[in-house]
Amino acid sequence: MAVAGAGDWVCRVADVPGGVLVGHDGSACAREALRWAAGLAARAGWDLHVLRAWQLTSAPRPATWEPGFVPPLTDWEQAVRQELWAQIAAGGLDPRLPVTCHVAYGAATPRLLESATHADLLVVGSRGRRGFTGRVLGSTSDRCVRHAPCPVTVVWSSSRRARR
């Protein structure tokens, strides 16, 4: 599925035909979930798919942005993709592991759930960027556990484990 914006089309659902799908929002929990998912994918011989859901309020500013001009959605999508690739590269993953990067326009939970339809496993961090102190699970991980079309693993942050 795609959405039109100023004559351009951006992805709303990632095509994940199988393997491990991991949600990544740039948070510390997401980095730990990525490393955990990559380790499992490598051991199991599965493909690794990394998905960043984005909206204009959460996207990095594209290079074409300037005061008084709002770039087309495809420019924002490209900026999100570049930032995600940089974060994956900084993750210290095994360079032999094939990784597919996906970006999907919209709120995280529906993008993850719709994209996980054919995945063998969905991996999410326990809390994302907007986590509230004291909550056991963030809202996205909670909804994924309850509604995903495949098994879900929630990766707890090492900093969270240390506080318990």
Buried (B, 14 or more C-beta within 10 A) or exposed (E): EEEEBEEBBBBBBBEBEEBBBBBBBBBBBBBBBBBBBBBBBBEEEBBBBBBBBBEEEBBBEBEBEEEEEBBBBBBBBBBBBBBBBEBBEEBEBEEEEEBBBBBBBBEBBBBBBBBBBEBBBBBBBBBBBEBEEEEEBBBBBBBBBEEBEBEBBBBBBEEBEEEE
